[in-house]
Amino acid sequence: MSFSHVDQLDPVDLTKAMAQNTQLHHTIYSKNQKDLEAFQAKTQVLKDNVAVGIWTLQTFRSEDTQVQSTLESLETQLRSTLDMEVLEGTVADTLSQYRGMLRGYLSQVSTLEDQLVQLRLNLDLQDYEYKKLLDTNIHLELEVAEYKRLQG
């Protein structure tokens, strides 16, 4: 590796180049710090959303269990009632209503699960982007160190 082109440079040019390189490094470092802070804030928001989503999912599952239990209880009451003809219409309506509610809960659970999957994908993507930024920052720091070593 020849440094003959360096011999032709004025010491002032080298100082200027070093200052520019240092400034560029500081600018990149500052940007990476801001990006890291923004990434961490977004990650926290996503983690909070995931926690809320999990809590909501558990709530819907609990309500689903309660609805299923109520449905089973109503079916038991129906079988034990002597006046089947009078109660049959009412029970059918109630079962239909609870089944409709159950379908709604299952739909909401499915939607929340899809949202959780998307949040997880977003977290993974942001983690990947953060690691790329970190690798770039490390690479730049190594280049600056190598540049200083070559000059020193």
Chimera marker file (.cmm) of the C-alpha trace (Angstrom):
<marker_set name="trace">
<marker id="1" x="0.000" y="0.000" z="0.000" r="1" g="1" b="0" radius="0.5"/>
<marker id="2" x="1.613" y="3.246" z="-1.098" r="1" g="1" b="0" radius="0.5"/>
<marker id="3" x="1.061" y="6.598" z="0.561" r="1" g="1" b="0" radius="0.5"/>
<marker id="4" x="2.714" y="8.650" z="-2.147" r="1" g="1" b="0" radius="0.5"/>
<marker id="5" x="-0.425" y="10.730" z="-2.573" r="1" g="1" b="0" radius="0.5"/>
<marker id="6" x="-0.211" y="11.584" z="1.144" r="1" g="1" b="0" radius="0.5"/>
<marker id="7" x="3.304" y="12.975" z="0.623" r="1" g="1" b="0" radius="0.5"/>
<marker id="8" x="1.837" y="15.462" z="-1.821" r="1" g="1" b="0" radius="0.5"/>
<marker id="9" x="-0.739" y="16.744" z="0.649" r="1" g="1" b="0" radius="0.5"/>
<marker id="10" x="-0.169" y="19.861" z="2.641" r="1" g="1" b="0" radius="0.5"/>
<marker id="11" x="-0.128" y="19.376" z="6.472" r="1" g="1" b="0" radius="0.5"/>
<marker id="12" x="-2.943" y="21.930" z="6.618" r="1" g="1" b="0" radius="0.5"/>
<marker id="13" x="-4.959" y="19.709" z="4.281" r="1" g="1" b="0" radius="0.5"/>
<marker id="14" x="-4.388" y="16.734" z="6.577" r="1" g="1" b="0" radius="0.5"/>
<marker id="15" x="-5.484" y="18.745" z="9.594" r="1" g="1" b="0" radius="0.5"/>
<marker id="16" x="-8.528" y="19.944" z="7.738" r="1" g="1" b="0" radius="0.5"/>
<marker id="17" x="-9.312" y="16.410" z="6.578" r="1" g="1" b="0" radius="0.5"/>
<marker id="18" x="-8.895" y="15.102" z="10.143" r="1" g="1" b="0" radius="0.5"/>
<marker id="19" x="-11.194" y="17.840" z="11.462" r="1" g="1" b="0" radius="0.5"/>
<marker id="20" x="-13.779" y="17.053" z="8.809" r="1" g="1" b="0" radius="0.5"/>
<marker id="21" x="-13.509" y="13.345" z="9.526" r="1" g="1" b="0" radius="0.5"/>
<marker id="22" x="-13.868" y="13.989" z="13.265" r="1" g="1" b="0" radius="0.5"/>
<marker id="23" x="-16.879" y="16.239" z="12.650" r="1" g="1" b="0" radius="0.5"/>
<marker id="24" x="-18.424" y="13.582" z="10.398" r="1" g="1" b="0" radius="0.5"/>
<marker id="25" x="-17.829" y="10.965" z="13.075" r="1" g="1" b="0" radius="0.5"/>
<marker id="26" x="-19.477" y="13.169" z="15.726" r="1" g="1" b="0" radius="0.5"/>
<marker id="27" x="-22.420" y="13.856" z="13.418" r="1" g="1" b="0" radius="0.5"/>
<marker id="28" x="-22.889" y="10.148" z="12.704" r="1" g="1" b="0" radius="0.5"/>
<marker id="29" x="-22.487" y="9.319" z="16.374" r="1" g="1" b="0" radius="0.5"/>
<marker id="30" x="-25.084" y="11.945" z="17.361" r="1" g="1" b="0" radius="0.5"/>
<marker id="31" x="-27.496" y="10.664" z="14.717" r="1" g="1" b="0" radius="0.5"/>
<marker id="32" x="-26.970" y="7.096" z="15.898" r="1" g="1" b="0" radius="0.5"/>
<marker id="33" x="-27.625" y="8.173" z="19.490" r="1" g="1" b="0" radius="0.5"/>
<marker id="34" x="-30.846" y="9.929" z="18.438" r="1" g="1" b="0" radius="0.5"/>
<marker id="35" x="-31.850" y="6.902" z="16.360" r="1" g="1" b="0" radius="0.5"/>
<marker id="36" x="-31.119" y="4.641" z="19.325" r="1" g="1" b="0" radius="0.5"/>
<marker id="37" x="-33.234" y="6.786" z="21.659" r="1" g="1" b="0" radius="0.5"/>
<marker id="38" x="-36.082" y="6.873" z="19.140" r="1" g="1" b="0" radius="0.5"/>
<marker id="39" x="-35.782" y="3.110" z="18.646" r="1" g="1" b="0" radius="0.5"/>
<marker id="40" x="-35.873" y="2.518" z="22.396" r="1" g="1" b="0" radius="0.5"/>
<marker id="41" x="-38.923" y="4.773" z="22.757" r="1" g="1" b="0" radius="0.5"/>
<marker id="42" x="-40.711" y="2.957" z="19.909" r="1" g="1" b="0" radius="0.5"/>
<marker id="43" x="-39.722" y="-0.387" z="21.380" r="1" g="1" b="0" radius="0.5"/>
<marker id="44" x="-41.130" y="0.626" z="24.760" r="1" g="1" b="0" radius="0.5"/>
<marker id="45" x="-44.392" y="1.731" z="23.145" r="1" g="1" b="0" radius="0.5"/>
<marker id="46" x="-44.591" y="-1.574" z="21.271" r="1" g="1" b="0" radius="0.5"/>
<marker id="47" x="-43.821" y="-3.515" z="24.446" r="1" g="1" b="0" radius="0.5"/>
<marker id="48" x="-46.550" y="-1.586" z="26.248" r="1" g="1" b="0" radius="0.5"/>
<marker id="49" x="-48.953" y="-2.311" z="23.373" r="1" g="1" b="0" radius="0.5"/>
<marker id="50" x="-48.027" y="-5.990" z="23.498" r="1" g="1" b="0" radius="0.5"/>
<marker id="51" x="-48.658" y="-6.056" z="27.269" r="1" g="1" b="0" radius="0.5"/>
<marker id="52" x="-52.044" y="-4.377" z="26.800" r="1" g="1" b="0" radius="0.5"/>
<marker id="53" x="-52.839" y="-6.761" z="23.949" r="1" g="1" b="0" radius="0.5"/>
<marker id="54" x="-51.930" y="-9.790" z="26.058" r="1" g="1" b="0" radius="0.5"/>
<marker id="55" x="-54.030" y="-8.499" z="28.957" r="1" g="1" b="0" radius="0.5"/>
<marker id="56" x="-56.960" y="-7.847" z="26.619" r="1" g="1" b="0" radius="0.5"/>
<marker id="57" x="-56.555" y="-11.277" z="25.042" r="1" g="1" b="0" radius="0.5"/>
<marker id="58" x="-56.581" y="-12.916" z="28.477" r="1" g="1" b="0" radius="0.5"/>
<marker id="59" x="-59.662" y="-10.898" z="29.428" r="1" g="1" b="0" radius="0.5"/>
<marker id="60" x="-61.480" y="-11.987" z="26.277" r="1" g="1" b="0" radius="0.5"/>
<marker id="61" x="-60.508" y="-15.603" z="26.890" r="1" g="1" b="0" radius="0.5"/>
<marker id="62" x="-61.803" y="-15.346" z="30.456" r="1" g="1" b="0" radius="0.5"/>
<marker id="63" x="-65.048" y="-13.830" z="29.199" r="1" g="1" b="0" radius="0.5"/>
<marker id="64" x="-65.211" y="-16.560" z="26.567" r="1" g="1" b="0" radius="0.5"/>
<marker id="65" x="-64.906" y="-19.180" z="29.313" r="1" g="1" b="0" radius="0.5"/>
<marker id="66" x="-67.643" y="-17.445" z="31.304" r="1" g="1" b="0" radius="0.5"/>
<marker id="67" x="-69.901" y="-17.306" z="28.240" r="1" g="1" b="0" radius="0.5"/>
<marker id="68" x="-69.231" y="-20.995" z="27.551" r="1" g="1" b="0" radius="0.5"/>
<marker id="69" x="-70.022" y="-21.796" z="31.188" r="1" g="1" b="0" radius="0.5"/>
<marker id="70" x="-73.226" y="-19.745" z="31.019" r="1" g="1" b="0" radius="0.5"/>
<marker id="71" x="-74.147" y="-21.478" z="27.786" r="1" g="1" b="0" radius="0.5"/>
<marker id="72" x="-73.621" y="-24.894" z="29.343" r="1" g="1" b="0" radius="0.5"/>
<marker id="73" x="-75.627" y="-23.819" z="32.413" r="1" g="1" b="0" radius="0.5"/>
<marker id="74" x="-78.490" y="-22.671" z="30.217" r="1" g="1" b="0" radius="0.5"/>
<marker id="75" x="-78.439" y="-25.938" z="28.299" r="1" g="1" b="0" radius="0.5"/>
<marker id="76" x="-78.601" y="-27.853" z="31.603" r="1" g="1" b="0" radius="0.5"/>
<marker id="77" x="-81.515" y="-25.731" z="32.774" r="1" g="1" b="0" radius="0.5"/>
<marker id="78" x="-83.267" y="-26.371" z="29.487" r="1" g="1" b="0" radius="0.5"/>
<marker id="79" x="-82.974" y="-30.145" z="29.875" r="1" g="1" b="0" radius="0.5"/>
<marker id="80" x="-84.208" y="-30.041" z="33.471" r="1" g="1" b="0" radius="0.5"/>
<marker id="81" x="-87.251" y="-27.851" z="32.790" r="1" g="1" b="0" radius="0.5"/>
<marker id="82" x="-90.610" y="-29.635" z="32.563" r="1" g="1" b="0" radius="0.5"/>
<marker id="83" x="-92.227" y="-27.020" z="30.375" r="1" g="1" b="0" radius="0.5"/>
<marker id="84" x="-90.072" y="-27.571" z="27.286" r="1" g="1" b="0" radius="0.5"/>
<marker id="85" x="-92.501" y="-26.076" z="24.791" r="1" g="1" b="0" radius="0.5"/>
<marker id="86" x="-92.645" y="-22.648" z="26.513" r="1" g="1" b="0" radius="0.5"/>
<marker id="87" x="-88.924" y="-22.380" z="27.232" r="1" g="1" b="0" radius="0.5"/>
<marker id="88" x="-87.685" y="-23.799" z="23.943" r="1" g="1" b="0" radius="0.5"/>
<marker id="89" x="-88.101" y="-20.540" z="22.009" r="1" g="1" b="0" radius="0.5"/>
<marker id="90" x="-86.532" y="-18.449" z="24.782" r="1" g="1" b="0" radius="0.5"/>
<marker id="91" x="-83.571" y="-20.763" z="25.166" r="1" g="1" b="0" radius="0.5"/>
<marker id="92" x="-82.986" y="-20.885" z="21.418" r="1" g="1" b="0" radius="0.5"/>
<marker id="93" x="-82.936" y="-17.081" z="21.322" r="1" g="1" b="0" radius="0.5"/>
<marker id="94" x="-80.557" y="-16.948" z="24.288" r="1" g="1" b="0" radius="0.5"/>
<marker id="95" x="-78.268" y="-19.570" z="22.777" r="1" g="1" b="0" radius="0.5"/>
<marker id="96" x="-78.249" y="-17.680" z="19.520" r="1" g="1" b="0" radius="0.5"/>
<marker id="97" x="-77.420" y="-14.473" z="21.355" r="1" g="1" b="0" radius="0.5"/>
<marker id="98" x="-74.570" y="-16.117" z="23.291" r="1" g="1" b="0" radius="0.5"/>
<marker id="99" x="-73.257" y="-17.810" z="20.160" r="1" g="1" b="0" radius="0.5"/>
<marker id="100" x="-73.284" y="-14.443" z="18.436" r="1" g="1" b="0" radius="0.5"/>
<marker id="101" x="-71.422" y="-12.952" z="21.381" r="1" g="1" b="0" radius="0.5"/>
<marker id="102" x="-68.999" y="-15.869" z="21.320" r="1" g="1" b="0" radius="0.5"/>
<marker id="103" x="-68.344" y="-15.345" z="17.600" r="1" g="1" b="0" radius="0.5"/>
<marker id="104" x="-67.708" y="-11.665" z="18.348" r="1" g="1" b="0" radius="0.5"/>
<marker id="105" x="-65.263" y="-12.520" z="21.138" r="1" g="1" b="0" radius="0.5"/>
<marker id="106" x="-63.497" y="-15.073" z="18.962" r="1" g="1" b="0" radius="0.5"/>
<marker id="107" x="-63.239" y="-12.510" z="16.191" r="1" g="1" b="0" radius="0.5"/>
<marker id="108" x="-61.769" y="-9.987" z="18.624" r="1" g="1" b="0" radius="0.5"/>
<marker id="109" x="-59.334" y="-12.591" z="19.945" r="1" g="1" b="0" radius="0.5"/>
<marker id="110" x="-58.264" y="-13.402" z="16.401" r="1" g="1" b="0" radius="0.5"/>
<marker id="111" x="-57.786" y="-9.712" z="15.613" r="1" g="1" b="0" radius="0.5"/>
<marker id="112" x="-55.720" y="-9.216" z="18.772" r="1" g="1" b="0" radius="0.5"/>
<marker id="113" x="-53.607" y="-12.246" z="17.960" r="1" g="1" b="0" radius="0.5"/>
<marker id="114" x="-52.967" y="-10.827" z="14.474" r="1" g="1" b="0" radius="0.5"/>
<marker id="115" x="-52.017" y="-7.491" z="16.031" r="1" g="1" b="0" radius="0.5"/>
<marker id="116" x="-49.655" y="-9.232" z="18.443" r="1" g="1" b="0" radius="0.5"/>
<marker id="117" x="-48.004" y="-11.053" z="15.550" r="1" g="1" b="0" radius="0.5"/>
<marker id="118" x="-47.613" y="-7.737" z="13.699" r="1" g="1" b="0" radius="0.5"/>
<marker id="119" x="-46.204" y="-6.064" z="16.810" r="1" g="1" b="0" radius="0.5"/>
<marker id="120" x="-43.726" y="-8.900" z="17.193" r="1" g="1" b="0" radius="0.5"/>
<marker id="121" x="-42.696" y="-8.565" z="13.550" r="1" g="1" b="0" radius="0.5"/>
<marker id="122" x="-42.267" y="-4.810" z="14.036" r="1" g="1" b="0" radius="0.5"/>
<marker id="123" x="-40.136" y="-5.413" z="17.129" r="1" g="1" b="0" radius="0.5"/>
<marker id="124" x="-37.988" y="-7.899" z="15.231" r="1" g="1" b="0" radius="0.5"/>
<marker id="125" x="-37.592" y="-5.475" z="12.312" r="1" g="1" b="0" radius="0.5"/>
<marker id="126" x="-36.647" y="-2.611" z="14.613" r="1" g="1" b="0" radius="0.5"/>
<marker id="127" x="-34.205" y="-4.846" z="16.446" r="1" g="1" b="0" radius="0.5"/>
<marker id="128" x="-32.635" y="-5.768" z="13.102" r="1" g="1" b="0" radius="0.5"/>
<marker id="129" x="-32.405" y="-2.116" z="12.070" r="1" g="1" b="0" radius="0.5"/>
<marker id="130" x="-30.903" y="-1.182" z="15.425" r="1" g="1" b="0" radius="0.5"/>
<marker id="131" x="-28.261" y="-3.909" z="15.075" r="1" g="1" b="0" radius="0.5"/>
<marker id="132" x="-27.433" y="-2.635" z="11.582" r="1" g="1" b="0" radius="0.5"/>
<marker id="133" x="-27.032" y="0.905" z="12.951" r="1" g="1" b="0" radius="0.5"/>
<marker id="134" x="-24.883" y="-0.381" z="15.774" r="1" g="1" b="0" radius="0.5"/>
<marker id="135" x="-22.708" y="-2.356" z="13.340" r="1" g="1" b="0" radius="0.5"/>
<marker id="136" x="-22.338" y="0.736" z="11.150" r="1" g="1" b="0" radius="0.5"/>
<marker id="137" x="-21.376" y="2.817" z="14.164" r="1" g="1" b="0" radius="0.5"/>
<marker id="138" x="-18.778" y="0.262" z="15.254" r="1" g="1" b="0" radius="0.5"/>
<marker id="139" x="-17.446" y="0.074" z="11.707" r="1" g="1" b="0" radius="0.5"/>
<marker id="140" x="-17.117" y="3.865" z="11.545" r="1" g="1" b="0" radius="0.5"/>
<marker id="141" x="-15.390" y="3.954" z="14.909" r="1" g="1" b="0" radius="0.5"/>
<marker id="142" x="-12.933" y="1.316" z="13.686" r="1" g="1" b="0" radius="0.5"/>
<marker id="143" x="-12.309" y="3.306" z="10.515" r="1" g="1" b="0" radius="0.5"/>
<marker id="144" x="-11.659" y="6.465" z="12.531" r="1" g="1" b="0" radius="0.5"/>
<marker id="145" x="-9.324" y="4.555" z="14.843" r="1" g="1" b="0" radius="0.5"/>
<marker id="146" x="-7.495" y="3.086" z="11.822" r="1" g="1" b="0" radius="0.5"/>
<marker id="147" x="-7.269" y="6.533" z="10.240" r="1" g="1" b="0" radius="0.5"/>
<marker id="148" x="-5.812" y="7.963" z="13.468" r="1" g="1" b="0" radius="0.5"/>
<marker id="149" x="-3.430" y="5.042" z="13.741" r="1" g="1" b="0" radius="0.5"/>
<marker id="150" x="-2.220" y="5.552" z="10.182" r="1" g="1" b="0" radius="0.5"/>
<marker id="151" x="-1.677" y="9.234" z="10.826" r="1" g="1" b="0" radius="0.5"/>
<marker id="152" x="-0.144" y="8.820" z="14.227" r="1" g="1" b="0" radius="0.5"/>
<link id1="1" id2="2" r="1" g="1" b="0" radius="0.2"/>
<link id1="2" id2="3" r="1" g="1" b="0" radius="0.2"/>
<link id1="3" id2="4" r="1" g="1" b="0" radius="0.2"/>
<link id1="4" id2="5" r="1" g="1" b="0" radius="0.2"/>
<link id1="5" id2="6" r="1" g="1" b="0" radius="0.2"/>
<link id1="6" id2="7" r="1" g="1" b="0" radius="0.2"/>
<link id1="7" id2="8" r="1" g="1" b="0" radius="0.2"/>
<link id1="8" id2="9" r="1" g="1" b="0" radius="0.2"/>
<link id1="9" id2="10" r="1" g="1" b="0" radius="0.2"/>
<link id1="10" id2="11" r="1" g="1" b="0" radius="0.2"/>
<link id1="11" id2="12" r="1" g="1" b="0" radius="0.2"/>
<link id1="12" id2="13" r="1" g="1" b="0" radius="0.2"/>
<link id1="13" id2="14" r="1" g="1" b="0" radius="0.2"/>
<link id1="14" id2="15" r="1" g="1" b="0" radius="0.2"/>
<link id1="15" id2="16" r="1" g="1" b="0" radius="0.2"/>
<link id1="16" id2="17" r="1" g="1" b="0" radius="0.2"/>
<link id1="17" id2="18" r="1" g="1" b="0" radius="0.2"/>
<link id1="18" id2="19" r="1" g="1" b="0" radius="0.2"/>
<link id1="19" id2="20" r="1" g="1" b="0" radius="0.2"/>
<link id1="20" id2="21" r="1" g="1" b="0" radius="0.2"/>
<link id1="21" id2="22" r="1" g="1" b="0" radius="0.2"/>
<link id1="22" id2="23" r="1" g="1" b="0" radius="0.2"/>
<link id1="23" id2="24" r="1" g="1" b="0" radius="0.2"/>
<link id1="24" id2="25" r="1" g="1" b="0" radius="0.2"/>
<link id1="25" id2="26" r="1" g="1" b="0" radius="0.2"/>
<link id1="26" id2="27" r="1" g="1" b="0" radius="0.2"/>
<link id1="27" id2="28" r="1" g="1" b="0" radius="0.2"/>
<link id1="28" id2="29" r="1" g="1" b="0" radius="0.2"/>
<link id1="29" id2="30" r="1" g="1" b="0" radius="0.2"/>
<link id1="30" id2="31" r="1" g="1" b="0" radius="0.2"/>
<link id1="31" id2="32" r="1" g="1" b="0" radius="0.2"/>
<link id1="32" id2="33" r="1" g="1" b="0" radius="0.2"/>
<link id1="33" id2="34" r="1" g="1" b="0" radius="0.2"/>
<link id1="34" id2="35" r="1" g="1" b="0" radius="0.2"/>
<link id1="35" id2="36" r="1" g="1" b="0" radius="0.2"/>
<link id1="36" id2="37" r="1" g="1" b="0" radius="0.2"/>
<link id1="37" id2="38" r="1" g="1" b="0" radius="0.2"/>
<link id1="38" id2="39" r="1" g="1" b="0" radius="0.2"/>
<link id1="39" id2="40" r="1" g="1" b="0" radius="0.2"/>
<link id1="40" id2="41" r="1" g="1" b="0" radius="0.2"/>
<link id1="41" id2="42" r="1" g="1" b="0" radius="0.2"/>
<link id1="42" id2="43" r="1" g="1" b="0" radius="0.2"/>
<link id1="43" id2="44" r="1" g="1" b="0" radius="0.2"/>
<link id1="44" id2="45" r="1" g="1" b="0" radius="0.2"/>
<link id1="45" id2="46" r="1" g="1" b="0" radius="0.2"/>
<link id1="46" id2="47" r="1" g="1" b="0" radius="0.2"/>
<link id1="47" id2="48" r="1" g="1" b="0" radius="0.2"/>
<link id1="48" id2="49" r="1" g="1" b="0" radius="0.2"/>
<link id1="49" id2="50" r="1" g="1" b="0" radius="0.2"/>
<link id1="50" id2="51" r="1" g="1" b="0" radius="0.2"/>
<link id1="51" id2="52" r="1" g="1" b="0" radius="0.2"/>
<link id1="52" id2="53" r="1" g="1" b="0" radius="0.2"/>
<link id1="53" id2="54" r="1" g="1" b="0" radius="0.2"/>
<link id1="54" id2="55" r="1" g="1" b="0" radius="0.2"/>
<link id1="55" id2="56" r="1" g="1" b="0" radius="0.2"/>
<link id1="56" id2="57" r="1" g="1" b="0" radius="0.2"/>
<link id1="57" id2="58" r="1" g="1" b="0" radius="0.2"/>
<link id1="58" id2="59" r="1" g="1" b="0" radius="0.2"/>
<link id1="59" id2="60" r="1" g="1" b="0" radius="0.2"/>
<link id1="60" id2="61" r="1" g="1" b="0" radius="0.2"/>
<link id1="61" id2="62" r="1" g="1" b="0" radius="0.2"/>
<link id1="62" id2="63" r="1" g="1" b="0" radius="0.2"/>
<link id1="63" id2="64" r="1" g="1" b="0" radius="0.2"/>
<link id1="64" id2="65" r="1" g="1" b="0" radius="0.2"/>
<link id1="65" id2="66" r="1" g="1" b="0" radius="0.2"/>
<link id1="66" id2="67" r="1" g="1" b="0" radius="0.2"/>
<link id1="67" id2="68" r="1" g="1" b="0" radius="0.2"/>
<link id1="68" id2="69" r="1" g="1" b="0" radius="0.2"/>
<link id1="69" id2="70" r="1" g="1" b="0" radius="0.2"/>
<link id1="70" id2="71" r="1" g="1" b="0" radius="0.2"/>
<link id1="71" id2="72" r="1" g="1" b="0" radius="0.2"/>
<link id1="72" id2="73" r="1" g="1" b="0" radius="0.2"/>
<link id1="73" id2="74" r="1" g="1" b="0" radius="0.2"/>
<link id1="74" id2="75" r="1" g="1" b="0" radius="0.2"/>
<link id1="75" id2="76" r="1" g="1" b="0" radius="0.2"/>
<link id1="76" id2="77" r="1" g="1" b="0" radius="0.2"/>
<link id1="77" id2="78" r="1" g="1" b="0" radius="0.2"/>
<link id1="78" id2="79" r="1" g="1" b="0" radius="0.2"/>
<link id1="79" id2="80" r="1" g="1" b="0" radius="0.2"/>
<link id1="80" id2="81" r="1" g="1" b="0" radius="0.2"/>
<link id1="81" id2="82" r="1" g="1" b="0" radius="0.2"/>
<link id1="82" id2="83" r="1" g="1" b="0" radius="0.2"/>
<link id1="83" id2="84" r="1" g="1" b="0" radius="0.2"/>
<link id1="84" id2="85" r="1" g="1" b="0" radius="0.2"/>
<link id1="85" id2="86" r="1" g="1" b="0" radius="0.2"/>
<link id1="86" id2="87" r="1" g="1" b="0" radius="0.2"/>
<link id1="87" id2="88" r="1" g="1" b="0" radius="0.2"/>
<link id1="88" id2="89" r="1" g="1" b="0" radius="0.2"/>
<link id1="89" id2="90" r="1" g="1" b="0" radius="0.2"/>
<link id1="90" id2="91" r="1" g="1" b="0" radius="0.2"/>
<link id1="91" id2="92" r="1" g="1" b="0" radius="0.2"/>
<link id1="92" id2="93" r="1" g="1" b="0" radius="0.2"/>
<link id1="93" id2="94" r="1" g="1" b="0" radius="0.2"/>
<link id1="94" id2="95" r="1" g="1" b="0" radius="0.2"/>
<link id1="95" id2="96" r="1" g="1" b="0" radius="0.2"/>
<link id1="96" id2="97" r="1" g="1" b="0" radius="0.2"/>
<link id1="97" id2="98" r="1" g="1" b="0" radius="0.2"/>
<link id1="98" id2="99" r="1" g="1" b="0" radius="0.2"/>
<link id1="99" id2="100" r="1" g="1" b="0" radius="0.2"/>
<link id1="100" id2="101" r="1" g="1" b="0" radius="0.2"/>
<link id1="101" id2="102" r="1" g="1" b="0" radius="0.2"/>
<link id1="102" id2="103" r="1" g="1" b="0" radius="0.2"/>
<link id1="103" id2="104" r="1" g="1" b="0" radius="0.2"/>
<link id1="104" id2="105" r="1" g="1" b="0" radius="0.2"/>
<link id1="105" id2="106" r="1" g="1" b="0" radius="0.2"/>
<link id1="106" id2="107" r="1" g="1" b="0" radius="0.2"/>
<link id1="107" id2="108" r="1" g="1" b="0" radius="0.2"/>
<link id1="108" id2="109" r="1" g="1" b="0" radius="0.2"/>
<link id1="109" id2="110" r="1" g="1" b="0" radius="0.2"/>
<link id1="110" id2="111" r="1" g="1" b="0" radius="0.2"/>
<link id1="111" id2="112" r="1" g="1" b="0" radius="0.2"/>
<link id1="112" id2="113" r="1" g="1" b="0" radius="0.2"/>
<link id1="113" id2="114" r="1" g="1" b="0" radius="0.2"/>
<link id1="114" id2="115" r="1" g="1" b="0" radius="0.2"/>
<link id1="115" id2="116" r="1" g="1" b="0" radius="0.2"/>
<link id1="116" id2="117" r="1" g="1" b="0" radius="0.2"/>
<link id1="117" id2="118" r="1" g="1" b="0" radius="0.2"/>
<link id1="118" id2="119" r="1" g="1" b="0" radius="0.2"/>
<link id1="119" id2="120" r="1" g="1" b="0" radius="0.2"/>
<link id1="120" id2="121" r="1" g="1" b="0" radius="0.2"/>
<link id1="121" id2="122" r="1" g="1" b="0" radius="0.2"/>
<link id1="122" id2="123" r="1" g="1" b="0" radius="0.2"/>
<link id1="123" id2="124" r="1" g="1" b="0" radius="0.2"/>
<link id1="124" id2="125" r="1" g="1" b="0" radius="0.2"/>
<link id1="125" id2="126" r="1" g="1" b="0" radius="0.2"/>
<link id1="126" id2="127" r="1" g="1" b="0" radius="0.2"/>
<link id1="127" id2="128" r="1" g="1" b="0" radius="0.2"/>
<link id1="128" id2="129" r="1" g="1" b="0" radius="0.2"/>
<link id1="129" id2="130" r="1" g="1" b="0" radius="0.2"/>
<link id1="130" id2="131" r="1" g="1" b="0" radius="0.2"/>
<link id1="131" id2="132" r="1" g="1" b="0" radius="0.2"/>
<link id1="132" id2="133" r="1" g="1" b="0" radius="0.2"/>
<link id1="133" id2="134" r="1" g="1" b="0" radius="0.2"/>
<link id1="134" id2="135" r="1" g="1" b="0" radius="0.2"/>
<link id1="135" id2="136" r="1" g="1" b="0" radius="0.2"/>
<link id1="136" id2="137" r="1" g="1" b="0" radius="0.2"/>
<link id1="137" id2="138" r="1" g="1" b="0" radius="0.2"/>
<link id1="138" id2="139" r="1" g="1" b="0" radius="0.2"/>
<link id1="139" id2="140" r="1" g="1" b="0" radius="0.2"/>
<link id1="140" id2="141" r="1" g="1" b="0" radius="0.2"/>
<link id1="141" id2="142" r="1" g="1" b="0" radius="0.2"/>
<link id1="142" id2="143" r="1" g="1" b="0" radius="0.2"/>
<link id1="143" id2="144" r="1" g="1" b="0" radius="0.2"/>
<link id1="144" id2="145" r="1" g="1" b="0" radius="0.2"/>
<link id1="145" id2="146" r="1" g="1" b="0" radius="0.2"/>
<link id1="146" id2="147" r="1" g="1" b="0" radius="0.2"/>
<link id1="147" id2="148" r="1" g="1" b="0" radius="0.2"/>
<link id1="148" id2="149" r="1" g="1" b="0" radius="0.2"/>
<link id1="149" id2="150" r="1" g="1" b="0" radius="0.2"/>
<link id1="150" id2="151" r="1" g="1" b="0" radius="0.2"/>
<link id1="151" id2="152" r="1" g="1" b="0" radius="0.2"/>
</marker_set>
